[in-house]
Amino acid sequence: MLYWTRTLIVGFFCRCPKCSKGSVFESFFVARKVCPNCGITFQPYFGDSAGVMGLGYLVFLPPGVLLAFLAGYYLKWSPVAVFFTFAVSSTVLLLAFYRNMKSTWIAITYLMTGLRRYL
């Protein structure tokens, strides 16, 4: 259990889940193909981005819906203002934490498959 927790935390901070030293990203939105330190392939499967989107929705959708509901109910905002606030805040949060969600997803994939090709 401690190994899984450590791997997920290392992944959240955009480090290689295997060696904890290599950086996952080469620029803000571009992930490296392989770790510069240990050489593990970060995305061995086509379509890994769907998991990142799912993880982002799982993390940011429930609090966003709750805040939109509370803002509409207690602040008496119009439905258009609530929707606009929800859309803008969700987009900003997803963009701000994209790197963390992407590298966390890479860590989850590492824990499940070892990031080996063609299982």
N, CA and C of each residue as an Amber inpcrd file, in Angstrom:
protein
   357
   0.8280000  -1.2020000   0.0000000   0.0000000   0.0000000   0.0000000
   0.8670000   1.2590000   0.0000000   1.9420000   1.2400000   0.7610000
   2.8290000   2.3900000   0.8190000   3.4910000   2.6390000  -0.5360000
   3.8190000   1.5610000  -1.2480000   4.4210000   1.6820000  -2.5750000
   3.4630000   2.3630000  -3.5440000   2.1940000   1.9800000  -3.5090000
   1.1990000   2.5850000  -4.3940000   1.0310000   4.0700000  -4.0670000
   0.9470000   4.3880000  -2.7890000   0.7830000   5.7870000  -2.3760000
   1.9780000   6.6210000  -2.8100000   3.1850000   6.1180000  -2.5990000
   4.3850000   6.8380000  -3.0060000   4.4220000   7.0330000  -4.5140000
   4.0520000   6.0140000  -5.2670000   4.0660000   6.1140000  -6.7250000
   3.0570000   7.1400000  -7.2140000   1.8690000   7.1770000  -6.6320000
   0.8630000   8.1610000  -7.0310000   1.2910000   9.5850000  -6.6660000
   1.9210000   9.7580000  -5.5180000   2.3970000  11.0880000  -5.1190000
   3.5190000  11.5470000  -6.0430000   4.4450000  10.6440000  -6.3650000
   5.5280000  10.9760000  -7.2950000   4.9390000  11.3400000  -8.6490000
   3.9250000  10.5860000  -9.0910000   3.2570000  10.8910000 -10.3470000
   2.5610000  12.2370000 -10.3210000   1.9110000  12.5620000  -9.2080000
   1.2240000  13.8500000  -9.1060000   2.2020000  15.0190000  -9.2510000
   3.4280000  14.8380000  -8.8010000   4.4250000  15.8990000  -8.8950000
   5.2610000  15.8200000 -10.1750000   4.7150000  15.1420000 -11.1880000
   5.2750000  15.1260000 -12.5530000   6.6590000  14.4930000 -12.6260000
   6.8730000  13.4450000 -11.8700000   8.1250000  12.7050000 -11.9100000
   7.8540000  11.2970000 -12.4130000   8.8860000  10.6500000 -12.8890000
   8.7880000   9.2890000 -13.4020000   8.3280000   8.3560000 -12.2870000
   7.3030000   7.5290000 -12.5330000   6.8310000   6.6310000 -11.4630000
   7.8010000   5.5050000 -11.1440000   8.7350000   5.1970000 -12.0320000
   9.6710000   4.1030000 -11.7750000  10.8910000   4.5630000 -10.9860000
  11.5560000   5.6380000 -11.4650000  12.8100000   6.0590000 -10.8210000
  12.6470000   7.2930000  -9.9310000  11.5540000   8.0030000 -10.0380000
  11.2530000   9.2140000  -9.2510000  12.1990000  10.3710000  -9.5460000
  13.0060000  10.2830000 -10.5840000  13.9710000  11.3430000 -10.8670000
  13.6990000  12.0540000 -12.1780000  13.3120000  11.3270000 -13.1960000
  13.0950000  11.9260000 -14.5100000  11.8100000  12.7230000 -14.5690000
  11.8330000  13.8040000 -15.3160000  10.6440000  14.6350000 -15.4940000
   9.7430000  14.0280000 -16.5690000   8.4370000  14.0760000 -16.3420000
   7.4860000  13.5310000 -17.3030000   7.2900000  14.4830000 -18.4760000
   7.4290000  15.7820000 -18.2590000   7.1190000  16.7680000 -19.2910000
   8.3670000  17.4540000 -19.8160000   8.3360000  17.7560000 -21.1150000
   9.4020000  18.5550000 -21.7120000   8.9630000  19.9990000 -21.9100000
   7.6670000  20.2580000 -21.9760000   7.1140000  21.6130000 -21.9490000
   5.7820000  21.5340000 -21.2090000   5.0160000  22.6200000 -21.1940000
   3.8260000  22.6490000 -20.3440000   2.8120000  21.5800000 -20.7130000
   2.5280000  21.3890000 -22.0010000   1.5220000  20.4130000 -22.4140000
   2.0960000  19.1710000 -23.0900000   3.3940000  19.1150000 -23.3360000
   3.9910000  18.0110000 -24.0950000   4.7180000  17.0620000 -23.1380000
   4.2120000  15.8310000 -23.0770000   4.8500000  14.8100000 -22.2500000
   5.9750000  14.1470000 -23.0430000   7.0000000  13.7470000 -22.3380000
   8.1020000  13.0280000 -22.9770000   7.6260000  11.6400000 -23.3860000
   8.2720000  11.0790000 -24.3860000   7.9690000   9.7050000 -24.8050000
   8.5840000   8.6970000 -23.8380000   9.8170000   8.9790000 -23.3930000
  10.5250000   8.0890000 -22.4690000  11.1340000   8.9190000 -21.3460000
  11.4110000   8.2780000 -20.2330000  12.0520000   8.9400000 -19.0990000
  13.5160000   9.2280000 -19.4470000  14.0030000  10.4510000 -19.2210000
  15.4000000  10.7440000 -19.5250000  16.3810000  10.0530000 -18.5730000
  15.8990000   9.5720000 -17.4380000  16.7950000   8.9450000 -16.4670000
  16.8390000   7.4160000 -16.6050000  15.6590000   6.7640000 -16.5920000
  15.6480000   5.2920000 -16.6080000  15.2270000   4.6960000 -17.9450000
  14.6700000   5.4970000 -18.8440000  14.3330000   5.0260000 -20.1830000
  13.0010000   4.3130000 -20.3220000  12.1390000   4.3380000 -19.2970000
  10.8330000   3.6840000 -19.3930000   9.9330000   4.4830000 -20.3420000
   9.1260000   3.7920000 -21.1220000   8.1930000   4.4430000 -22.0410000
   6.9800000   4.9180000 -21.2490000   6.6720000   6.2160000 -21.3390000
   5.5740000   6.7650000 -20.5450000   4.1990000   6.4190000 -21.1070000
   4.0490000   6.3760000 -22.4190000   2.7550000   6.0790000 -23.0210000
   2.8890000   4.9450000 -24.0350000   2.8890000   3.7200000 -23.5600000
   3.0530000   2.6120000 -24.4890000   1.7890000   2.2570000 -25.2580000
   0.6490000   2.8080000 -24.8770000  -0.6160000   2.4420000 -25.4900000
  -1.2350000   3.6420000 -26.2010000  -1.8610000   3.3980000 -27.3220000
  -2.5760000   4.4440000 -28.0480000  -3.8630000   4.7410000 -27.2840000
  -4.1940000   6.0060000 -27.1330000  -5.4350000   6.3830000 -26.4720000
  -5.3230000   6.5850000 -24.9760000  -4.1240000   6.7800000 -24.4600000
  -3.9680000   7.0140000 -23.0280000  -4.5770000   8.3360000 -22.5780000
  -4.8420000   9.2330000 -23.4920000  -5.3880000  10.5430000 -23.1200000
  -6.8120000  10.4500000 -22.5960000  -7.5420000   9.4250000 -22.9780000
  -8.9130000   9.2710000 -22.4810000  -8.9190000   9.0850000 -20.9640000
  -7.9450000   8.3880000 -20.4370000  -7.8510000   8.2110000 -18.9870000
  -7.5740000   9.5130000 -18.2710000  -6.7690000  10.3650000 -18.8930000
  -6.4760000  11.6740000 -18.2940000  -7.7460000  12.5160000 -18.2290000
  -8.5330000  12.4940000 -19.3030000  -9.7860000  13.2460000 -19.3060000
 -10.7460000  12.6990000 -18.2590000 -10.8220000  11.3850000 -18.1470000
 -11.6920000  10.7820000 -17.1430000 -11.2600000  11.1270000 -15.7280000
  -9.9650000  11.1030000 -15.4880000  -9.4380000  11.4680000 -14.1710000
  -9.7270000  12.9370000 -13.8630000  -9.5780000  13.7920000 -14.8540000
  -9.8820000  15.2110000 -14.6630000 -11.3440000  15.4410000 -14.3290000
 -12.2370000  14.7610000 -15.0620000 -13.6660000  14.8830000 -14.7630000
 -13.9820000  14.3460000 -13.3730000 -13.3900000  13.2420000 -13.0090000
 -13.6360000  12.6380000 -11.7040000 -13.2200000  13.5710000 -10.5760000
 -12.1150000  14.2860000 -10.7690000 -11.5860000  15.1480000  -9.7190000
 -12.2980000  16.5020000  -9.6730000 -12.5960000  17.0980000 -10.8330000
 -13.0810000  18.4830000 -10.8510000 -14.5730000  18.6490000 -11.0790000
 -15.2610000  17.6720000 -11.6070000 -16.6890000  17.8400000 -11.8760000
 -17.5430000  17.8950000 -10.6050000 -17.4150000  16.9700000  -9.6550000
 -18.2740000  17.0560000  -8.4620000 -18.1220000  18.3540000  -7.6580000
 -16.8900000  18.8280000  -7.3700000 -16.8130000  20.1050000  -6.6520000
 -17.3490000  21.2790000  -7.4700000 -17.1490000  21.2500000  -8.7780000
 -17.6510000  22.3340000  -9.6210000 -19.1710000  22.3880000  -9.6340000
 -19.8070000  21.2440000  -9.7330000 -21.2710000  21.1910000  -9.7070000
 -21.7910000  21.6480000  -8.3500000 -21.1510000  21.2120000  -7.2870000
 -21.5700000  21.6210000  -5.9420000 -21.4380000  23.1320000  -5.7560000
 -20.3140000  23.7020000  -6.1770000 -20.1250000  25.1510000  -6.0490000
 -21.1150000  25.9270000  -6.9130000 -21.3920000  25.4350000  -8.1140000
 -22.3740000  26.1080000  -8.9710000 -23.7580000  26.0640000  -8.3310000
 -24.1260000  24.9200000  -7.7830000 -25.4170000  24.8090000  -7.1140000
 -25.5070000  25.7580000  -5.9230000 -24.4470000  25.7840000  -5.0960000
 -24.4570000  26.6620000  -3.9250000 -24.4660000  28.1330000  -4.3110000
 -23.7270000  28.4940000  -5.3720000 -23.7270000  29.8890000  -5.8240000
 -25.1010000  30.2920000  -6.3400000 -25.7430000  29.4110000  -7.0760000
 -27.0790000  29.7280000  -7.5810000 -28.1170000  29.8080000  -6.4740000
 -27.9910000  28.9520000  -5.4890000 -28.9890000  28.8990000  -4.4270000
 -28.8110000  30.0230000  -3.4020000 -27.5920000  30.1950000  -2.9040000
 -27.3710000  31.1670000  -1.8300000 -27.1200000  32.5840000  -2.3310000
 -26.4790000  32.7290000  -3.4690000 -26.1960000  34.0670000  -3.9830000
 -27.2800000  34.5780000  -4.9170000 -28.2440000  33.7120000  -5.2150000
 -29.3890000  34.0580000  -6.0760000 -28.9400000  34.5290000  -7.4620000
 -27.9160000  33.8520000  -8.0000000 -27.4420000  34.1780000  -9.3430000
 -28.4000000  33.6010000 -10.3690000 -28.4150000  34.2260000 -11.5310000
 -29.2270000  33.7020000 -12.6280000 -28.5980000  32.4130000 -13.1460000
 -29.3840000  31.5660000 -13.7820000 -28.8270000  30.3190000 -14.3280000
 -27.6960000  30.5530000 -15.3400000 -27.7690000  31.6260000 -16.1030000
 -26.7120000  31.9340000 -17.0780000 -25.4140000  32.2720000 -16.3600000
 -25.4800000  33.0670000 -15.2860000 -24.2830000  33.4250000 -14.5280000
 -23.6770000  32.1970000 -13.8470000 -24.5260000  31.3260000 -13.3270000
 -24.0380000  30.1060000 -12.6830000 -23.3360000  29.2180000 -13.7110000
 -23.9620000  29.0440000 -14.8770000 -23.3640000  28.2090000 -15.9150000
 -22.0360000  28.7940000 -16.3970000 -21.9950000  30.0940000 -16.6180000
 -20.7710000  30.7370000 -17.0930000 -19.6510000  30.5930000 -16.0520000
 -19.9720000  30.8100000 -14.7910000 -18.9810000  30.6730000 -13.7210000
 -18.4750000  29.2420000 -13.6250000 -19.3900000  28.2780000 -13.7170000
 -19.0010000  26.8710000 -13.6750000 -18.1030000  26.5110000 -14.8570000
 -18.4760000  26.9470000 -16.0520000 -17.6990000  26.6130000 -17.2490000
 -16.2990000  27.2200000 -17.1900000 -16.2050000  28.4740000 -16.8070000
 -14.9010000  29.1410000 -16.7600000 -14.0260000  28.5490000 -15.6480000
 -14.5870000  28.3550000 -14.4670000 -13.7770000  27.8370000 -13.3680000
 -13.3340000  26.4000000 -13.6350000 -14.1780000  25.5740000 -14.2180000
 -13.7900000  24.1960000 -14.5380000 -12.6930000  24.1610000 -15.5900000
 -12.8030000  25.0120000 -16.5970000 -11.7800000  25.0620000 -17.6380000
 -10.4490000  25.5240000 -17.0760000 -10.4710000  26.5390000 -16.2490000
  -9.2270000  27.0420000 -15.6510000  -8.5910000  25.9770000 -14.7620000
  -9.3870000  25.2950000 -13.9500000  -8.8400000  24.2450000 -13.0790000
  -8.2710000  23.0790000 -13.8810000  -8.9690000  22.6620000 -14.9360000
  -8.4720000  21.5630000 -15.7580000  -7.1730000  21.9330000 -16.4520000
  -7.0690000  23.1590000 -16.9420000  -5.8270000  23.5910000 -17.5840000
  -4.6960000  23.7500000 -16.5640000  -5.0190000  24.2520000 -15.3930000
  -3.9810000  24.4620000 -14.3810000  -3.4180000  23.1410000 -13.8650000
  -4.2650000  22.1280000 -13.7590000  -3.8220000  20.8530000 -13.2030000
  -3.6760000  19.7580000 -14.2600000  -3.6180000  20.1230000 -15.5360000
  -3.4700000  19.1360000 -16.5980000  -2.2060000  18.3050000 -16.4160000
  -1.1070000  18.9600000 -16.1510000   0.1640000  18.2460000 -15.9820000
   0.0870000  17.2360000 -14.8420000  -0.5150000  17.6350000 -13.7450000
  -0.6260000  16.7420000 -12.6010000  -1.5360000  15.5500000 -12.9010000
  -2.6410000  15.8010000 -13.5960000  -3.5510000  14.7090000 -13.9460000
  -2.8970000  13.7560000 -14.9430000  -2.1770000  14.3060000 -15.9180000
  -1.5090000  13.4830000 -16.9310000  -0.4410000  12.5960000 -16.2820000
   0.3980000  13.1840000 -15.4450000   1.4550000  12.3790000 -14.8340000
   0.8970000  11.4180000 -13.7790000  -0.2110000  11.7670000 -13.1210000
  -0.8600000  10.8260000 -12.2160000  -1.4290000   9.6500000 -12.9940000
  -1.9930000   9.9240000 -14.1710000  -2.5030000   8.8390000 -14.9980000
  -1.3540000   7.9260000 -15.4660000  -0.2180000   8.5090000 -15.7790000
   0.9470000   7.7000000 -16.1540000   1.3740000   6.8290000 -14.9740000
   1.3090000   7.3640000 -13.7550000   1.6450000   6.5770000 -12.5590000
   0.6410000   5.4490000 -12.3490000  -0.6490000   5.7100000 -12.5770000
  -1.6640000   4.6620000 -12.4530000  -1.4170000   3.5690000 -13.4930000
  -1.0960000   3.9730000 -14.7140000  -0.7910000   2.9980000 -15.7600000
   0.4400000   2.1880000 -15.3880000   1.4300000   2.8320000 -14.8110000
   2.6290000   2.1150000 -14.3550000   2.2860000   1.0860000 -13.2820000
   1.4410000   1.4710000 -12.3280000   1.0690000   0.5430000 -11.2640000
   0.2800000  -0.6550000 -11.7980000  -0.5410000  -0.4230000 -12.8160000
  -1.3740000  -1.4950000 -13.3450000  -0.6450000  -2.4050000 -14.3280000
   0.2410000  -1.8280000 -15.1250000   0.8560000  -2.6150000 -16.2020000
   2.3710000  -2.6370000 -16.1610000   2.9790000  -1.7770000 -15.3950000
   4.4440000  -1.6600000 -15.4210000   4.9220000  -0.8960000 -16.6470000
   3.9940000  -0.3000000 -17.3920000   4.2630000   0.4330000 -18.6330000
   5.0110000  -0.4360000 -19.6520000   4.6340000  -1.7060000 -19.6990000
   5.2050000  -2.6070000 -20.6960000   4.3550000  -2.5810000 -21.9500000
   4.9780000  -2.6920000 -23.0870000   4.2390000  -2.7320000 -24.3500000
   3.6580000  -4.1130000 -24.5850000   2.4950000  -4.1140000 -25.2250000
   1.8780000  -5.3470000 -25.7400000   1.6520000  -6.3960000 -24.6650000
   0.8910000  -6.0560000 -23.6610000   0.6050000  -7.0380000 -22.5960000
  -0.3550000  -8.0940000 -23.0800000
